[in-house]
Amino acid sequence: MPLQNRVDPAGQLHAVSSRGMFMGNKGRLHNDNKEIVKKSGGTTGWVICALSHKGIKRELMAQGKYTELFFLDEATALAAGHRPCNDCLKEKYADFKQRWLDTNSNETSVSTMADINRINQKERYFRGSKVTYIANMQSLPDATFIEYEDQYFLIKGGYKYLWSFDGYTGRTELISCDVTVLTPKSFVAVLAVGYQPDLHSSLAT
């Protein structure tokens, strides 16, 4: 039976067999029986990681270790509130961090990823629930996730693509209406100035 560690764009965990393109973590969420018992692991450093790095092999949900999470692609992970890792995704980390600082930082005191993490935490998670906001669908940059008619969609190239754990389907044109935005607001600003997350191959078909 699959473990409950597959993440949807709203940050909810599911037990499905599809693994996706990226791993990540936000601390230890499981107990010794590999059951999810918490929504957050007490850290603001929610990261996106490569599936393989330096040949390291991990037991999933090992006792005393962080909970390995899996995402369809990088845009899904960003929507769930995660950002690139400074170990296994160094180039993406540096690009994301610099664009975030250039776009979102109005204070010189915000300079480190720890500072960014603290701000991000307020944008993505409050009292056990995901933070969202409302914006016009047509105003959002590519790779932003929205919730529309109780489904999750990725915005790209003037269209919205229906998300699933196995990939994207159902391309439809964007319309002018207000929708719930799942991707944290400062991450949307990073996307708007050209950050390019790695997207699932189903978008090319």
Rosetta blueprint (number, residue, H / E / L):
1 M L
2 P L
3 L L
4 Q L
5 N L
6 R E
7 V E
8 D L
9 P L
10 A L
11 G L
12 Q L
13 L E
14 H E
15 A L
16 V L
17 S L
18 S L
19 R L
20 G L
21 M L
22 F E
23 M E
24 G E
25 N E
26 K E
27 G E
28 R L
29 L L
30 H E
31 N L
32 D L
33 N L
34 K L
35 E L
36 I E
37 V L
38 K L
39 K L
40 S L
41 G E
42 G E
43 T E
44 T E
45 G E
46 W E
47 V E
48 I E
49 C E
50 A E
51 L L
52 S L
53 H L
54 K L
55 G L
56 I L
57 K L
58 R L
59 E L
60 L L
61 M L
62 A L
63 Q L
64 G L
65 K L
66 Y L
67 T L
68 E L
69 L E
70 F E
71 F E
72 L L
73 D L
74 E H
75 A H
76 T H
77 A H
78 L H
79 A H
80 A L
81 G L
82 H L
83 R E
84 P E
85 C L
86 N L
87 D L
88 C L
89 L L
90 K H
91 E H
92 K H
93 Y H
94 A H
95 D H
96 F H
97 K H
98 Q H
99 R H
100 W H
101 L H
102 D H
103 T H
104 N H
105 S L
106 N L
107 E L
108 T L
109 S L
110 V L
111 S L
112 T L
113 M H
114 A H
115 D H
116 I H
117 N H
118 R H
119 I H
120 N H
121 Q H
122 K H
123 E H
124 R H
125 Y E
126 F E
127 R L
128 G L
129 S E
130 K E
131 V L
132 T L
133 Y E
134 I E
135 A E
136 N E
137 M H
138 Q H
139 S H
140 L L
141 P L
142 D L
143 A L
144 T L
145 F E
146 I E
147 E E
148 Y E
149 E L
150 D L
151 Q E
152 Y E
153 F E
154 L E
155 I E
156 K E
157 G L
158 G L
159 Y E
160 K E
161 Y E
162 L E
163 W E
164 S E
165 F L
166 D L
167 G E
168 Y E
169 T E
170 G E
171 R E
172 T E
173 E E
174 L L
175 I L
176 S L
177 C L
178 D E
179 V E
180 T E
181 V E
182 L L
183 T L
184 P L
185 K H
186 S H
187 F H
188 V H
189 A H
190 V H
191 L H
192 A H
193 V L
194 G L
195 Y L
196 Q L
197 P L
198 D L
199 L L
200 H L
201 S H
202 S H
203 L H
204 A H
205 T L
